[in-house]
Structure formats: structure tokens, C-alpha cells
Amino acid sequence: KSTAAPEKTAQAVAEQPNRPLVSPEERYRMIAEAAYYRAEKRGFAGGDTAEDWREAEAEIDRILTTNK
């Protein structure tokens, strides 16, 4: 399992020259990892997993579309 922060992982993928768009599987994995780190940051206590997912999805999509 990667220990890199998800935003750094997505950033590295997005910055590779001439790289095609990430596959749906890669995008899903990045979102899942970002959502996990959000929950981990609050100690897995409280919060809303669906909200973690939505925020992570927005973050990853923003990173991927900003760096085309």
C-alpha cells in the first residue's frame, strides 16, 4: 500500500508528460485513498463516510483537471 498522501499521488499522475487520462480504476483508487486519509485524520471517530467520499472525489477531480 502506498504511504504517499493521496493529493501527492494524484499530482504525480497528473503531471506525467503525455500521460493519458487516468483510468476509472485509478481514479477510484485515488478517491478511496483520499477518503481513507480524511477519516484517519479525525481518528476514524464521528464524521460521515459518504461526506468523506464526496470531498475526496472533489479533491481528486480538481487535481486531475487542473493539471492537464
PDB file of N, CA, C, O and CB in Angstrom:
ATOM      1  N   LYS A   1       0.850  -1.195   0.000  1.00  0.00           N
ATOM      2  CA  LYS A   1       0.000   0.000   0.000  1.00  0.00           C
ATOM      3  C   LYS A   1       0.883   1.241   0.000  1.00  0.00           C
ATOM      4  O   LYS A   1       1.892   1.299   0.703  1.00  0.00           O
ATOM      5  CB  LYS A   1      -0.960   0.008   1.230  1.00  0.00           C
ATOM      6  N   SER A   2       0.502   2.207  -0.777  1.00  0.00           N
ATOM      7  CA  SER A   2       1.254   3.460  -0.866  1.00  0.00           C
ATOM      8  C   SER A   2       1.093   4.254   0.413  1.00  0.00           C
ATOM      9  O   SER A   2       0.011   4.305   0.998  1.00  0.00           O
ATOM     10  CB  SER A   2       0.793   4.295  -2.075  1.00  0.00           C
ATOM     11  N   THR A   3       2.184   4.874   0.840  1.00  0.00           N
ATOM     12  CA  THR A   3       2.106   5.714   2.025  1.00  0.00           C
ATOM     13  C   THR A   3       2.095   7.186   1.660  1.00  0.00           C
ATOM     14  O   THR A   3       2.048   8.044   2.542  1.00  0.00           O
ATOM     15  CB  THR A   3       3.262   5.419   2.957  1.00  0.00           C
ATOM     16  N   ALA A   4       2.138   7.487   0.366  1.00  0.00           N
ATOM     17  CA  ALA A   4       2.106   8.883  -0.078  1.00  0.00           C
ATOM     18  C   ALA A   4       0.714   9.451   0.137  1.00  0.00           C
ATOM     19  O   ALA A   4      -0.285   8.747  -0.001  1.00  0.00           O
ATOM     20  CB  ALA A   4       2.518   9.005  -1.567  1.00  0.00           C
ATOM     21  N   ALA A   5       0.660  10.718   0.472  1.00  0.00           N
ATOM     22  CA  ALA A   5      -0.633  11.388   0.618  1.00  0.00           C
ATOM     23  C   ALA A   5      -1.352  11.340  -0.720  1.00  0.00           C
ATOM     24  O   ALA A   5      -0.711  11.477  -1.762  1.00  0.00           O
ATOM     25  CB  ALA A   5      -0.460  12.865   1.107  1.00  0.00           C
ATOM     26  N   PRO A   6      -2.669  11.149  -0.719  1.00  0.00           N
ATOM     27  CA  PRO A   6      -3.391  10.991  -1.989  1.00  0.00           C
ATOM     28  C   PRO A   6      -3.266  12.170  -2.924  1.00  0.00           C
ATOM     29  O   PRO A   6      -3.203  11.991  -4.140  1.00  0.00           O
ATOM     30  CB  PRO A   6      -4.827  10.750  -1.720  1.00  0.00           C
ATOM     31  N   GLU A   7      -3.228  13.392  -2.373  1.00  0.00           N
ATOM     32  CA  GLU A   7      -3.113  14.541  -3.266  1.00  0.00           C
ATOM     33  C   GLU A   7      -1.758  14.558  -3.962  1.00  0.00           C
ATOM     34  O   GLU A   7      -1.657  15.014  -5.101  1.00  0.00           O
ATOM     35  CB  GLU A   7      -3.324  15.842  -2.490  1.00  0.00           C
ATOM     36  N   LYS A   8      -0.709  14.065  -3.289  1.00  0.00           N
ATOM     37  CA  LYS A   8       0.604  13.979  -3.931  1.00  0.00           C
ATOM     38  C   LYS A   8       0.607  12.893  -4.980  1.00  0.00           C
ATOM     39  O   LYS A   8       1.228  13.064  -6.029  1.00  0.00           O
ATOM     40  CB  LYS A   8       1.702  13.716  -2.898  1.00  0.00           C
ATOM     41  N   THR A   9      -0.069  11.772  -4.734  1.00  0.00           N
ATOM     42  CA  THR A   9      -0.164  10.693  -5.709  1.00  0.00           C
ATOM     43  C   THR A   9      -0.898  11.177  -6.949  1.00  0.00           C
ATOM     44  O   THR A   9      -0.428  10.965  -8.067  1.00  0.00           O
ATOM     45  CB  THR A   9      -0.876   9.469  -5.103  1.00  0.00           C
ATOM     46  N   ALA A  10      -2.028  11.816  -6.771  1.00  0.00           N
ATOM     47  CA  ALA A  10      -2.795  12.325  -7.906  1.00  0.00           C
ATOM     48  C   ALA A  10      -2.005  13.383  -8.654  1.00  0.00           C
ATOM     49  O   ALA A  10      -2.025  13.423  -9.884  1.00  0.00           O
ATOM     50  CB  ALA A  10      -4.136  12.899  -7.439  1.00  0.00           C
ATOM     51  N   GLN A  11      -1.312  14.237  -7.920  1.00  0.00           N
ATOM     52  CA  GLN A  11      -0.494  15.283  -8.531  1.00  0.00           C
ATOM     53  C   GLN A  11       0.583  14.648  -9.408  1.00  0.00           C
ATOM     54  O   GLN A  11       0.801  15.086 -10.538  1.00  0.00           O
ATOM     55  CB  GLN A  11       0.150  16.187  -7.445  1.00  0.00           C
ATOM     56  N   ALA A  12       1.251  13.625  -8.898  1.00  0.00           N
ATOM     57  CA  ALA A  12       2.315  12.964  -9.660  1.00  0.00           C
ATOM     58  C   ALA A  12       1.757  12.321 -10.924  1.00  0.00           C
ATOM     59  O   ALA A  12       2.388  12.391 -11.978  1.00  0.00           O
ATOM     60  CB  ALA A  12       3.019  11.907  -8.797  1.00  0.00           C
ATOM     61  N   VAL A  13       0.599  11.703 -10.836  1.00  0.00           N
ATOM     62  CA  VAL A  13      -0.027  11.085 -12.010  1.00  0.00           C
ATOM     63  C   VAL A  13      -0.389  12.150 -13.025  1.00  0.00           C
ATOM     64  O   VAL A  13      -0.129  11.988 -14.218  1.00  0.00           O
ATOM     65  CB  VAL A  13      -1.282  10.281 -11.609  1.00  0.00           C
ATOM     66  N   ALA A  14      -0.985  13.237 -12.564  1.00  0.00           N
ATOM     67  CA  ALA A  14      -1.456  14.286 -13.464  1.00  0.00           C
ATOM     68  C   ALA A  14      -0.309  15.018 -14.150  1.00  0.00           C
ATOM     69  O   ALA A  14      -0.479  15.532 -15.255  1.00  0.00           O
ATOM     70  CB  ALA A  14      -2.308  15.275 -12.702  1.00  0.00           C
ATOM     71  N   GLU A  15       0.852  15.071 -13.509  1.00  0.00           N
ATOM     72  CA  GLU A  15       1.968  15.839 -14.059  1.00  0.00           C
ATOM     73  C   GLU A  15       2.829  15.056 -15.052  1.00  0.00           C
ATOM     74  O   GLU A  15       3.707  15.638 -15.689  1.00  0.00           O
ATOM     75  CB  GLU A  15       2.831  16.328 -12.940  1.00  0.00           C
ATOM     76  N   GLN A  16       2.600  13.767 -15.194  1.00  0.00           N
ATOM     77  CA  GLN A  16       3.423  12.988 -16.118  1.00  0.00           C
ATOM     78  C   GLN A  16       3.150  13.451 -17.547  1.00  0.00           C
ATOM     79  O   GLN A  16       1.995  13.511 -17.971  1.00  0.00           O
ATOM     80  CB  GLN A  16       3.141  11.463 -15.969  1.00  0.00           C
ATOM     81  N   PRO A  17       4.210  13.781 -18.292  1.00  0.00           N
ATOM     82  CA  PRO A  17       4.013  14.291 -19.644  1.00  0.00           C
ATOM     83  C   PRO A  17       3.421  13.228 -20.561  1.00  0.00           C
ATOM     84  O   PRO A  17       3.771  12.050 -20.483  1.00  0.00           O
ATOM     85  CB  PRO A  17       5.333  14.794 -20.215  1.00  0.00           C
ATOM     86  N   ASN A  18       2.522  13.665 -21.423  1.00  0.00           N
ATOM     87  CA  ASN A  18       1.894  12.799 -22.424  1.00  0.00           C
ATOM     88  C   ASN A  18       1.195  11.592 -21.832  1.00  0.00           C
ATOM     89  O   ASN A  18       0.995  10.589 -22.517  1.00  0.00           O
ATOM     90  CB  ASN A  18       2.919  12.335 -23.401  1.00  0.00           C
ATOM     91  N   ARG A  19       0.831  11.678 -20.594  1.00  0.00           N
ATOM     92  CA  ARG A  19       0.110  10.570 -19.964  1.00  0.00           C
ATOM     93  C   ARG A  19      -1.370  10.699 -20.288  1.00  0.00           C
ATOM     94  O   ARG A  19      -1.954  11.773 -20.149  1.00  0.00           O
ATOM     95  CB  ARG A  19       0.338  10.551 -18.421  1.00  0.00           C
ATOM     96  N   PRO A  20      -1.971   9.599 -20.720  1.00  0.00           N
ATOM     97  CA  PRO A  20      -3.425   9.655 -20.952  1.00  0.00           C
ATOM     98  C   PRO A  20      -4.147   9.871 -19.629  1.00  0.00           C
ATOM     99  O   PRO A  20      -3.571   9.698 -18.555  1.00  0.00           O
ATOM    100  CB  PRO A  20      -3.931   8.351 -21.640  1.00  0.00           C
ATOM    101  N   LEU A  21      -5.396  10.246 -19.722  1.00  0.00           N
ATOM    102  CA  LEU A  21      -6.197  10.419 -18.511  1.00  0.00           C
ATOM    103  C   LEU A  21      -6.129   9.148 -17.678  1.00  0.00           C
ATOM    104  O   LEU A  21      -5.959   8.053 -18.215  1.00  0.00           O
ATOM    105  CB  LEU A  21      -7.669  10.768 -18.859  1.00  0.00           C
ATOM    106  N   VAL A  22      -6.260   9.295 -16.381  1.00  0.00           N
ATOM    107  CA  VAL A  22      -6.227   8.115 -15.521  1.00  0.00           C
ATOM    108  C   VAL A  22      -7.430   7.238 -15.830  1.00  0.00           C
ATOM    109  O   VAL A  22      -8.489   7.723 -16.230  1.00  0.00           O
ATOM    110  CB  VAL A  22      -6.209   8.516 -14.022  1.00  0.00           C
ATOM    111  N   SER A  23      -7.248   5.965 -15.641  1.00  0.00           N
ATOM    112  CA  SER A  23      -8.348   5.024 -15.868  1.00  0.00           C
ATOM    113  C   SER A  23      -9.377   5.200 -14.750  1.00  0.00           C
ATOM    114  O   SER A  23      -9.065   5.746 -13.692  1.00  0.00           O
ATOM    115  CB  SER A  23      -7.826   3.540 -15.924  1.00  0.00           C
ATOM    116  N   PRO A  24     -10.580   4.742 -14.988  1.00  0.00           N
ATOM    117  CA  PRO A  24     -11.590   4.810 -13.928  1.00  0.00           C
ATOM    118  C   PRO A  24     -11.142   4.073 -12.662  1.00  0.00           C
ATOM    119  O   PRO A  24     -11.451   4.498 -11.549  1.00  0.00           O
ATOM    120  CB  PRO A  24     -12.911   4.226 -14.427  1.00  0.00           C
ATOM    121  N   GLU A  25     -10.422   2.980 -12.836  1.00  0.00           N
ATOM    122  CA  GLU A  25      -9.935   2.225 -11.687  1.00  0.00           C
ATOM    123  C   GLU A  25      -8.902   3.029 -10.895  1.00  0.00           C
ATOM    124  O   GLU A  25      -8.925   3.024  -9.664  1.00  0.00           O
ATOM    125  CB  GLU A  25      -9.329   0.894 -12.147  1.00  0.00           C
ATOM    126  N   GLU A  26      -7.995   3.721 -11.595  1.00  0.00           N
ATOM    127  CA  GLU A  26      -7.002   4.547 -10.917  1.00  0.00           C
ATOM    128  C   GLU A  26      -7.677   5.694 -10.158  1.00  0.00           C
ATOM    129  O   GLU A  26      -7.333   5.981  -9.011  1.00  0.00           O
ATOM    130  CB  GLU A  26      -5.986   5.103 -11.931  1.00  0.00           C
ATOM    131  N   ARG A  27      -8.639   6.341 -10.814  1.00  0.00           N
ATOM    132  CA  ARG A  27      -9.367   7.448 -10.189  1.00  0.00           C
ATOM    133  C   ARG A  27     -10.080   6.957  -8.927  1.00  0.00           C
ATOM    134  O   ARG A  27     -10.014   7.604  -7.883  1.00  0.00           O
ATOM    135  CB  ARG A  27     -10.389   8.068 -11.184  1.00  0.00           C
ATOM    136  N   TYR A  28     -10.757   5.819  -9.024  1.00  0.00           N
ATOM    137  CA  TYR A  28     -11.470   5.246  -7.888  1.00  0.00           C
ATOM    138  C   TYR A  28     -10.503   4.967  -6.739  1.00  0.00           C
ATOM    139  O   TYR A  28     -10.802   5.279  -5.586  1.00  0.00           O
ATOM    140  CB  TYR A  28     -12.198   3.953  -8.304  1.00  0.00           C
ATOM    141  N   ARG A  29      -9.350   4.384  -7.045  1.00  0.00           N
ATOM    142  CA  ARG A  29      -8.357   4.070  -6.023  1.00  0.00           C
ATOM    143  C   ARG A  29      -7.860   5.344  -5.336  1.00  0.00           C
ATOM    144  O   ARG A  29      -7.701   5.376  -4.116  1.00  0.00           O
ATOM    145  CB  ARG A  29      -7.178   3.305  -6.641  1.00  0.00           C
ATOM    146  N   MET A  30      -7.617   6.387  -6.122  1.00  0.00           N
ATOM    147  CA  MET A  30      -7.146   7.645  -5.546  1.00  0.00           C
ATOM    148  C   MET A  30      -8.210   8.261  -4.638  1.00  0.00           C
ATOM    149  O   MET A  30      -7.896   8.782  -3.567  1.00  0.00           O
ATOM    150  CB  MET A  30      -6.762   8.633  -6.659  1.00  0.00           C
ATOM    151  N   ILE A  31      -9.460   8.198  -5.069  1.00  0.00           N
ATOM    152  CA  ILE A  31     -10.550   8.738  -4.248  1.00  0.00           C
ATOM    153  C   ILE A  31     -10.680   7.936  -2.953  1.00  0.00           C
ATOM    154  O   ILE A  31     -10.820   8.510  -1.873  1.00  0.00           O
ATOM    155  CB  ILE A  31     -11.888   8.718  -5.032  1.00  0.00           C
ATOM    156  N   ALA A  32     -10.635   6.605  -3.067  1.00  0.00           N
ATOM    157  CA  ALA A  32     -10.751   5.760  -1.877  1.00  0.00           C
ATOM    158  C   ALA A  32      -9.628   6.055  -0.894  1.00  0.00           C
ATOM    159  O   ALA A  32      -9.858   6.126   0.313  1.00  0.00           O
ATOM    160  CB  ALA A  32     -10.735   4.275  -2.265  1.00  0.00           C
ATOM    161  N   GLU A  33      -8.429   6.225  -1.400  1.00  0.00           N
ATOM    162  CA  GLU A  33      -7.292   6.521  -0.530  1.00  0.00           C
ATOM    163  C   GLU A  33      -7.443   7.890   0.129  1.00  0.00           C
ATOM    164  O   GLU A  33      -7.164   8.041   1.319  1.00  0.00           O
ATOM    165  CB  GLU A  33      -5.984   6.463  -1.324  1.00  0.00           C
ATOM    166  N   ALA A  34      -7.879   8.876  -0.629  1.00  0.00           N
ATOM    167  CA  ALA A  34      -8.080  10.214  -0.072  1.00  0.00           C
ATOM    168  C   ALA A  34      -9.177  10.196   0.995  1.00  0.00           C
ATOM    169  O   ALA A  34      -9.044  10.854   2.027  1.00  0.00           O
ATOM    170  CB  ALA A  34      -8.440  11.215  -1.189  1.00  0.00           C
ATOM    171  N   ALA A  35     -10.251   9.454   0.756  1.00  0.00           N
ATOM    172  CA  ALA A  35     -11.330   9.344   1.747  1.00  0.00           C
ATOM    173  C   ALA A  35     -10.823   8.667   3.017  1.00  0.00           C
ATOM    174  O   ALA A  35     -11.171   9.072   4.126  1.00  0.00           O
ATOM    175  CB  ALA A  35     -12.527   8.557   1.164  1.00  0.00           C
ATOM    176  N   TYR A  36     -10.003   7.639   2.848  1.00  0.00           N
ATOM    177  CA  TYR A  36      -9.416   6.951   3.998  1.00  0.00           C
ATOM    178  C   TYR A  36      -8.577   7.921   4.831  1.00  0.00           C
ATOM    179  O   TYR A  36      -8.692   7.955   6.057  1.00  0.00           O
ATOM    180  CB  TYR A  36      -8.552   5.757   3.534  1.00  0.00           C
ATOM    181  N   TYR A  37      -7.741   8.703   4.166  1.00  0.00           N
ATOM    182  CA  TYR A  37      -6.895   9.652   4.896  1.00  0.00           C
ATOM    183  C   TYR A  37      -7.723  10.714   5.606  1.00  0.00           C
ATOM    184  O   TYR A  37      -7.328  11.186   6.672  1.00  0.00           O
ATOM    185  CB  TYR A  37      -5.908  10.319   3.947  1.00  0.00           C
ATOM    186  N   ARG A  38      -8.850  11.095   5.047  1.00  0.00           N
ATOM    187  CA  ARG A  38      -9.730  12.049   5.731  1.00  0.00           C
ATOM    188  C   ARG A  38     -10.249  11.446   7.034  1.00  0.00           C
ATOM    189  O   ARG A  38     -10.235  12.099   8.078  1.00  0.00           O
ATOM    190  CB  ARG A  38     -10.914  12.455   4.818  1.00  0.00           C
ATOM    191  N   ALA A  39     -10.707  10.195   6.966  1.00  0.00           N
ATOM    192  CA  ALA A  39     -11.212   9.516   8.164  1.00  0.00           C
ATOM    193  C   ALA A  39     -10.090   9.295   9.176  1.00  0.00           C
ATOM    194  O   ALA A  39     -10.289   9.462  10.380  1.00  0.00           O
ATOM    195  CB  ALA A  39     -11.858   8.169   7.789  1.00  0.00           C
ATOM    196  N   GLU A  40      -8.923   8.923   8.684  1.00  0.00           N
ATOM    197  CA  GLU A  40      -7.780   8.708   9.575  1.00  0.00           C
ATOM    198  C   GLU A  40      -7.406  10.000  10.311  1.00  0.00           C
ATOM    199  O   GLU A  40      -7.072   9.973  11.495  1.00  0.00           O
ATOM    200  CB  GLU A  40      -6.569   8.183   8.776  1.00  0.00           C
ATOM    201  N   LYS A  41      -7.466  11.108   9.609  1.00  0.00           N
ATOM    202  CA  LYS A  41      -7.095  12.400  10.197  1.00  0.00           C
ATOM    203  C   LYS A  41      -7.950  12.739  11.414  1.00  0.00           C
ATOM    204  O   LYS A  41      -7.471  13.388  12.344  1.00  0.00           O
ATOM    205  CB  LYS A  41      -7.221  13.507   9.155  1.00  0.00           C
ATOM    206  N   ARG A  42      -9.202  12.309  11.419  1.00  0.00           N
ATOM    207  CA  ARG A  42     -10.067  12.583  12.573  1.00  0.00           C
ATOM    208  C   ARG A  42     -10.109  11.394  13.529  1.00  0.00           C
ATOM    209  O   ARG A  42     -10.954  11.341  14.422  1.00  0.00           O
ATOM    210  CB  ARG A  42     -11.489  12.928  12.105  1.00  0.00           C
ATOM    211  N   GLY A  43      -9.198  10.442  13.342  1.00  0.00           N
ATOM    212  CA  GLY A  43      -9.113   9.301  14.245  1.00  0.00           C
ATOM    213  C   GLY A  43     -10.221   8.281  14.026  1.00  0.00           C
ATOM    214  O   GLY A  43     -10.533   7.509  14.932  1.00  0.00           O
ATOM    215  N   PHE A  44     -10.812   8.265  12.857  1.00  0.00           N
ATOM    216  CA  PHE A  44     -11.902   7.355  12.488  1.00  0.00           C
ATOM    217  C   PHE A  44     -13.109   7.491  13.406  1.00  0.00           C
ATOM    218  O   PHE A  44     -13.957   6.600  13.460  1.00  0.00           O
ATOM    219  CB  PHE A  44     -11.411   5.922  12.510  1.00  0.00           C
ATOM    220  N   ALA A  45     -13.187   8.595  14.119  1.00  0.00           N
ATOM    221  CA  ALA A  45     -14.305   8.822  15.032  1.00  0.00           C
ATOM    222  C   ALA A  45     -15.251   9.851  14.435  1.00  0.00           C
ATOM    223  O   ALA A  45     -14.825  10.850  13.856  1.00  0.00           O
ATOM    224  CB  ALA A  45     -13.803   9.287  16.418  1.00  0.00           C
ATOM    225  N   GLY A  46     -16.539   9.586  14.589  1.00  0.00           N
ATOM    226  CA  GLY A  46     -17.524  10.526  14.082  1.00  0.00           C
ATOM    227  C   GLY A  46     -17.411  10.692  12.583  1.00  0.00           C
ATOM    228  O   GLY A  46     -16.867   9.834  11.888  1.00  0.00           O
ATOM    229  N   GLY A  47     -17.917  11.776  12.103  1.00  0.00           N
ATOM    230  CA  GLY A  47     -17.843  12.058  10.675  1.00  0.00           C
ATOM    231  C   GLY A  47     -18.822  11.225   9.872  1.00  0.00           C
ATOM    232  O   GLY A  47     -19.584  10.424  10.413  1.00  0.00           O
ATOM    233  N   ASP A  48     -18.779  11.433   8.599  1.00  0.00           N
ATOM    234  CA  ASP A  48     -19.704  10.788   7.672  1.00  0.00           C
ATOM    235  C   ASP A  48     -18.889  10.230   6.512  1.00  0.00           C
ATOM    236  O   ASP A  48     -18.261  10.987   5.772  1.00  0.00           O
ATOM    237  CB  ASP A  48     -20.804  11.788   7.167  1.00  0.00           C
ATOM    238  N   THR A  49     -18.896   8.917   6.350  1.00  0.00           N
ATOM    239  CA  THR A  49     -18.084   8.304   5.299  1.00  0.00           C
ATOM    240  C   THR A  49     -18.512   8.759   3.905  1.00  0.00           C
ATOM    241  O   THR A  49     -17.680   8.897   3.008  1.00  0.00           O
ATOM    242  CB  THR A  49     -18.167   6.787   5.393  1.00  0.00           C
ATOM    243  N   ALA A  50     -19.806   8.991   3.729  1.00  0.00           N
ATOM    244  CA  ALA A  50     -20.277   9.475   2.423  1.00  0.00           C
ATOM    245  C   ALA A  50     -19.735  10.881   2.152  1.00  0.00           C
ATOM    246  O   ALA A  50     -19.367  11.201   1.022  1.00  0.00           O
ATOM    247  CB  ALA A  50     -21.829   9.477   2.366  1.00  0.00           C
ATOM    248  N   GLU A  51     -19.689  11.706   3.181  1.00  0.00           N
ATOM    249  CA  GLU A  51     -19.128  13.055   3.035  1.00  0.00           C
ATOM    250  C   GLU A  51     -17.630  12.983   2.776  1.00  0.00           C
ATOM    251  O   GLU A  51     -17.106  13.742   1.960  1.00  0.00           O
ATOM    252  CB  GLU A  51     -19.410  13.903   4.294  1.00  0.00           C
ATOM    253  N   ASP A  52     -16.936  12.081   3.461  1.00  0.00           N
ATOM    254  CA  ASP A  52     -15.506  11.873   3.192  1.00  0.00           C
ATOM    255  C   ASP A  52     -15.303  11.543   1.714  1.00  0.00           C
ATOM    256  O   ASP A  52     -14.408  12.085   1.065  1.00  0.00           O
ATOM    257  CB  ASP A  52     -14.931  10.733   4.089  1.00  0.00           C
ATOM    258  N   TRP A  53     -16.134  10.657   1.195  1.00  0.00           N
ATOM    259  CA  TRP A  53     -16.013  10.240  -0.204  1.00  0.00           C
ATOM    260  C   TRP A  53     -16.264  11.422  -1.142  1.00  0.00           C
ATOM    261  O   TRP A  53     -15.497  11.647  -2.079  1.00  0.00           O
ATOM    262  CB  TRP A  53     -17.001   9.093  -0.513  1.00  0.00           C
ATOM    263  N   ARG A  54     -17.334  12.171  -0.891  1.00  0.00           N
ATOM    264  CA  ARG A  54     -17.658  13.315  -1.767  1.00  0.00           C
ATOM    265  C   ARG A  54     -16.535  14.346  -1.767  1.00  0.00           C
ATOM    266  O   ARG A  54     -16.166  14.864  -2.820  1.00  0.00           O
ATOM    267  CB  ARG A  54     -18.974  13.980  -1.321  1.00  0.00           C
ATOM    268  N   GLU A  55     -15.998  14.641  -0.599  1.00  0.00           N
ATOM    269  CA  GLU A  55     -14.910  15.614  -0.514  1.00  0.00           C
ATOM    270  C   GLU A  55     -13.645  15.094  -1.194  1.00  0.00           C
ATOM    271  O   GLU A  55     -12.955  15.840  -1.889  1.00  0.00           O
ATOM    272  CB  GLU A  55     -14.616  15.955   0.949  1.00  0.00           C
ATOM    273  N   ALA A  56     -13.348  13.824  -0.992  1.00  0.00           N
ATOM    274  CA  ALA A  56     -12.177  13.221  -1.632  1.00  0.00           C
ATOM    275  C   ALA A  56     -12.343  13.206  -3.153  1.00  0.00           C
ATOM    276  O   ALA A  56     -11.397  13.485  -3.890  1.00  0.00           O
ATOM    277  CB  ALA A  56     -11.950  11.785  -1.104  1.00  0.00           C
ATOM    278  N   GLU A  57     -13.536  12.883  -3.611  1.00  0.00           N
ATOM    279  CA  GLU A  57     -13.811  12.860  -5.051  1.00  0.00           C
ATOM    280  C   GLU A  57     -13.613  14.244  -5.661  1.00  0.00           C
ATOM    281  O   GLU A  57     -13.005  14.376  -6.723  1.00  0.00           O
ATOM    282  CB  GLU A  57     -15.242  12.363  -5.319  1.00  0.00           C
ATOM    283  N   ALA A  58     -14.121  15.260  -4.999  1.00  0.00           N
ATOM    284  CA  ALA A  58     -13.956  16.636  -5.488  1.00  0.00           C
ATOM    285  C   ALA A  58     -12.478  17.028  -5.502  1.00  0.00           C
ATOM    286  O   ALA A  58     -12.009  17.664  -6.446  1.00  0.00           O
ATOM    287  CB  ALA A  58     -14.762  17.624  -4.611  1.00  0.00           C
ATOM    288  N   GLU A  59     -11.748  16.649  -4.454  1.00  0.00           N
ATOM    289  CA  GLU A  59     -10.324  16.969  -4.367  1.00  0.00           C
ATOM    290  C   GLU A  59      -9.538  16.306  -5.498  1.00  0.00           C
ATOM    291  O   GLU A  59      -8.744  16.965  -6.168  1.00  0.00           O
ATOM    292  CB  GLU A  59      -9.764  16.531  -3.011  1.00  0.00           C
ATOM    293  N   ILE A  60      -9.752  15.028  -5.709  1.00  0.00           N
ATOM    294  CA  ILE A  60      -9.014  14.298  -6.750  1.00  0.00           C
ATOM    295  C   ILE A  60      -9.395  14.818  -8.128  1.00  0.00           C
ATOM    296  O   ILE A  60      -8.519  15.023  -8.969  1.00  0.00           O
ATOM    297  CB  ILE A  60      -9.292  12.779  -6.659  1.00  0.00           C
ATOM    298  N   ASP A  61     -10.665  15.034  -8.375  1.00  0.00           N
ATOM    299  CA  ASP A  61     -11.087  15.558  -9.681  1.00  0.00           C
ATOM    300  C   ASP A  61     -10.503  16.940  -9.931  1.00  0.00           C
ATOM    301  O   ASP A  61     -10.108  17.251 -11.055  1.00  0.00           O
ATOM    302  CB  ASP A  61     -12.617  15.615  -9.769  1.00  0.00           C
ATOM    303  N   ARG A  62     -10.444  17.758  -8.913  1.00  0.00           N
ATOM    304  CA  ARG A  62      -9.847  19.090  -9.049  1.00  0.00           C
ATOM    305  C   ARG A  62      -8.361  18.967  -9.414  1.00  0.00           C
ATOM    306  O   ARG A  62      -7.879  19.668 -10.304  1.00  0.00           O
ATOM    307  CB  ARG A  62     -10.018  19.904  -7.733  1.00  0.00           C
ATOM    308  N   ILE A  63      -7.654  18.092  -8.739  1.00  0.00           N
ATOM    309  CA  ILE A  63      -6.235  17.896  -9.025  1.00  0.00           C
ATOM    310  C   ILE A  63      -6.039  17.393 -10.450  1.00  0.00           C
ATOM    311  O   ILE A  63      -5.173  17.888 -11.172  1.00  0.00           O
ATOM    312  CB  ILE A  63      -5.614  16.912  -8.024  1.00  0.00           C
ATOM    313  N   LEU A  64      -6.827  16.425 -10.847  1.00  0.00           N
ATOM    314  CA  LEU A  64      -6.664  15.813 -12.169  1.00  0.00           C
ATOM    315  C   LEU A  64      -7.049  16.769 -13.295  1.00  0.00           C
ATOM    316  O   LEU A  64      -6.423  16.743 -14.354  1.00  0.00           O
ATOM    317  CB  LEU A  64      -7.500  14.546 -12.264  1.00  0.00           C
ATOM    318  N   THR A  65      -8.045  17.597 -13.097  1.00  0.00           N
ATOM    319  CA  THR A  65      -8.457  18.506 -14.178  1.00  0.00           C
ATOM    320  C   THR A  65      -7.640  19.783 -14.221  1.00  0.00           C
ATOM    321  O   THR A  65      -7.525  20.408 -15.275  1.00  0.00           O
ATOM    322  CB  THR A  65      -9.915  18.858 -14.029  1.00  0.00           C
ATOM    323  N   THR A  66      -7.072  20.179 -13.096  1.00  0.00           N
ATOM    324  CA  THR A  66      -6.255  21.384 -13.046  1.00  0.00           C
ATOM    325  C   THR A  66      -4.922  21.198 -13.749  1.00  0.00           C
ATOM    326  O   THR A  66      -4.350  22.159 -14.263  1.00  0.00           O
ATOM    327  CB  THR A  66      -6.024  21.795 -11.612  1.00  0.00           C
ATOM    328  N   ASN A  67      -4.428  19.980 -13.774  1.00  0.00           N
ATOM    329  CA  ASN A  67      -3.077  19.715 -14.258  1.00  0.00           C
ATOM    330  C   ASN A  67      -3.041  19.034 -15.624  1.00  0.00           C
ATOM    331  O   ASN A  67      -2.129  18.251 -15.889  1.00  0.00           O
ATOM    332  CB  ASN A  67      -2.349  18.867 -13.263  1.00  0.00           C
ATOM    333  N   LYS A  68      -3.988  19.305 -16.476  1.00  0.00           N
ATOM    334  CA  LYS A  68      -3.970  18.708 -17.817  1.00  0.00           C
ATOM    335  C   LYS A  68      -3.024  19.441 -18.700  1.00  0.00           C
ATOM    336  O   LYS A  68      -2.871  19.087 -19.869  1.00  0.00           O
ATOM    337  CB  LYS A  68      -5.351  18.702 -18.438  1.00  0.00           C
TER     338      LYS A  68
END
